[in-house]
Each structure stands twice: as structure tokens, then as C-alpha cells.
Amino acid sequence: MRKWIVAGNWKMHNTIGESVALARAIKEGLSGPTNGEVVVAPPFTALAAVGDTLKGSAVALAAQNMYCEDKGAFTGEISPVMLKDAGCAYVILGHSERRKYFSETDQSVNAKVKKALAAGLKPIVCVGETDEERVQGVTQSVVDRQVRGALAGIEKLDDVVIAYEPVWAIGTGKVATSAQAEEVHAFIRDLIGELYGSLSKGIRILYGGSVTKDNIAELAAMEDIDGALVGGASLKPDGFLGIVAKMT
Ligand code: PGA
């Protein structure tokens, strides 16, 4: 039985004070033990403060990105060691916004995944096709390339989470239907089966793209959907807790 994950990606939102308040409301709003994991990913400046707020709670901390070196002359970058120090258990890698605006490639994502695992961070690796690619009918080949690329040279999958996020569904309110999402999730699980054998049964594959408390139940009911990576709806306690409540 795979443990579900609901992860909130706060993107470039919230000051330290706002982040702490949101984290506190989420922590206090959670009811009892569940069969899943709740994760929040504040911006870098708020990680340490949110990490302190969440200490001893059931909510895990994630970063939204990192660099693939432990330390050194890399002005403006943040290392996995620093993320661990701030209390992170997870790190989101290869988000489509990073690929689009910051030129991340399958190769750079792969270097980061390797480094995250070596540092004891669990990567949430994002993949997904653009609108144009879906129309062209190349969704599977795009996702195939991204998954193979991100996981190249990685032997142990225990700590890896994949997030399928169709780019056309991110921040658009245009959620994939549960059937559309499941089709790609099953494809990813089959691909991982091809690469890693029975380990594919244990890997968690999250859906992301316009997830809300009103559409999560249908998505999460699908065989190969193990939770959600949530952007917009994770910025308000009610929206986020409403999603978590549907998973329990
Ligand atoms: P969204 O973002 O929920 O606002 O569509 C999801 C994401 O980018 O992870």
C-alpha cells in the first residue's frame, strides 16, 4: 500500500511572517494520524522559520529547488546541506516553471536528483507535457524522456517521488480529467517497471495542475495517482486542508 502525499508548492508567495502563519494553520488544522504525508514548500527565505514552526508536527518541509553541489562559489544558489539544515525532508526538482524560465534540462534535473538523494533529501521530480505537445500527440514520449533523464544512473528509488504535472493544467484552472491523468500515471509506472522491475509498485506518483478540494477525490481514486502537488490552492489553509481531508 503506497502512502499518499499532498504537497503544497507555495512558489514565490509569502513573506516569512505569512509563511509561518500558513504553516501554523495547516499544522493545527490537521486531524489525527493518517495513511499519508502532508508536505509544504515555502520560499527559501521562510524555510528555517517554517521548519521551526513544524517541528514535532506531522507536516514535512520541502524546498522548491536546490543546486547540485554541497558548497562553493555558486553565487545565489542553495545547497542540499543547507536545506537539510533548515529542516527539509523533501525538495521539488525540475518543476516546469524552472524548466521554462530558468533553463533547467533533464540533465541538470538528473544532477540535482542524484545530489539530493546523496544528501538524504527526497526529491519530488516534476514531469509533464505542454499544451502543444499534447495536441501533437507526443505526451508519452515527452514524459518518457523526462523520467528516464531525471532517473539516469539512479539505482534506489525508495526516496524518489514523481509528480506528473501537465504544463497546460498548471495555474490555469484546466485540470486534467481523472482518466487523462491516470493514463499518464499508468504509463509512468509501467516505464519505471521496465527500468526498475517491481520497485515500480512502491514509487509514489503525484498529480499536479489546478488541484482543488473539489476535484482531488476523483483524481485520488485512480489506481496510479498517489496524491497531489498543489500550487494555488495550497496558499490558503482551508483550500489545502480541504484537499488533505479528502485523502483520509
Ligand atoms: P497549480 O500549480 O495547483 O496552481 O496549478 C501546481 C504546481 O505548479 O505545482
Boltz pocket constraint, residues with backbone or C-beta under 6 A from the ligand:
constraints:
  - pocket:
      binder: B
      contacts: [[A, 9], [A, 165], [A, 169], [A, 170], [A, 171], [A, 172], [A, 173], [A, 208], [A, 209], [A, 210], [A, 211], [A, 229], [A, 230], [A, 231], [A, 232], [A, 233]]
      max_distance: 6.0
